[in-house]
Amino acid sequence: MQFPKLGGKGVEHKDRTDADAPTPDSGSDIIAEQRITFAAAFLGLVASIGGFMFGYVSGQISGFFLMQDYMERFGELQNGEYVFSAARQGTIVALLCIGCLVGALTSGKLADTLGRRMSISVFAFFSCVGIIIEISSTTKWYQFAIGRLINGVGIGALSVVVPMYQSESCPAIIRGVIVSTYQLFITLGIWLAEIVNFATHNKAGSASWRIPNGLGFAWALILGAGILFLPESPRFAFRQGREDEARRTIAKLAGVEPDAASVNAQIDEIRAKVAEESAGADTSVFEIFTGPRMFYRTMLGIVLQAGQQLTGANFFFYFGTTVFSATGLSNSYVTQLILGSVNVALTFGGLVVVKKSGRRIALIVGALWMMMCFFVYAFVGHFALDNDNPSNTPQAGAVLVAFSCLFIAGFATTWGPLVWAVVAELYPARYRAPAMALATASNWLWNFLMSFFTRYITDAIGYLYGLVFAGCCAALAIIVFLFVIESKDRSLEEIDTMYVQRVNPITSAKWRGNSKRHNESSSEAEKPEPTA
């Protein structure tokens, strides 16, 4: 699908006075006029291929470590068998995360310079360089690891720019669902990687791992080329002085005319925010901490993105094949594939949760559910499983798999998709790129720490590692209850107003603003605050 050319001749619309400008009360009117369109869905799906790339490269590595040719090329010979030490396995897994961390931190400036759409294309093609290095590796394990590092730079940058592009482009009526498709595509990528691994793991020679590795080219090429046929983010276009282009894009994606009331209201909201930004000095990196209520929001974004890792989900995706082979199950590839299938199926359910329920209740319930699953996982694995001969305790192994699936169900419907949506909604346009870059970098930092140190920790305390994740999930439920505002069905500008006005998160779902309060928040926003 190709969108009509944007820009060009101006769109005719009636001049309006300040009295016509939208207030937070107008949010429901905007939602009522908007429609769910194919154009918005198509934009969200194409951009989400960036998430598919992330999931695919994450899901494939667990299976590689048990492939004979891969072990012989990159493993270590000990007592006549090829194995991976904790250090080597951790480094291969973790260098992807280091690359992603670098990509996330450096993506914001390029996204503000080239635009969201072109940046996505550049980073997608950059990932191909890393794949070339990986697939051309012969016997040097560190060459493969360096390839993952470079591949990670592109994927980490995409993890910032893709949700940013989706949240800035899609109408409020479907924004949460569209941004959450990023997580859906992560799960689809993991799932497909597990299917391909299962299909190739018995192949002779390097085809067992080079086939799944090389397929990564396809996803990068589709995204890099396909994104160029989509419109630029209307909020970025407006900030570049292209108001007509922004107006047409908003109208196209919402299924209304360019001079519709909802389009006029959104343009006015964007114009007001840009005017606030223009009244201040040029943005410095420190303003993501000193801007209006920005210290609060920046730290909240960092905690939420780190929290997505600290739920423990990637423990199963990175090390699941190895973990379940230790439970005595005959084919750990099949078990991993089952987990991946549950992840995909329930992430579709997560899109329903995003649309029907609020952000807060879903995140709180999801965290408590995952906490319960990890308690069972830890105690059954530690007290009921015969670690010396796990085939003696098949029931315990079955319980571990069952509660791993239940955990994945909780993650896939709540913390998997919702964190991307909530963080993408936290920040005003002036600070969105650097603040999202820092928040997403925290995700990749904890991703690295977990992927590198997990083998050492599990070697030391075994299944009791689950208690660490259970405690983290409990803490995350409390954090969401106390600090996250309900943002369902609100415009990005309205959400910004709520944070600036210090709306109580616990009662935020019932908040309705008025024109007076909105104007006060606009004046307040021009004055930087040193703290939350």
Helices and strands as residue ranges (DSSP letters): G 18-20, G 24-26, H 27-33, H 38-47, H 49-64, H 68-74, E 76-78, E 81-83, H 86-114, H 116-135, H 141-169, H 172-200, H 207-214, H 216-226, G 227-229, H 234-239, H 243-254, H 261-279, H 287-290, H 294-310, H 313-325, H 332-356, H 359-379, I 380-384, G 390-392, H 394-413, H 415-425, H 429-461, G 462-464, H 465-483, H 492-500, G 505-510, H 515-525
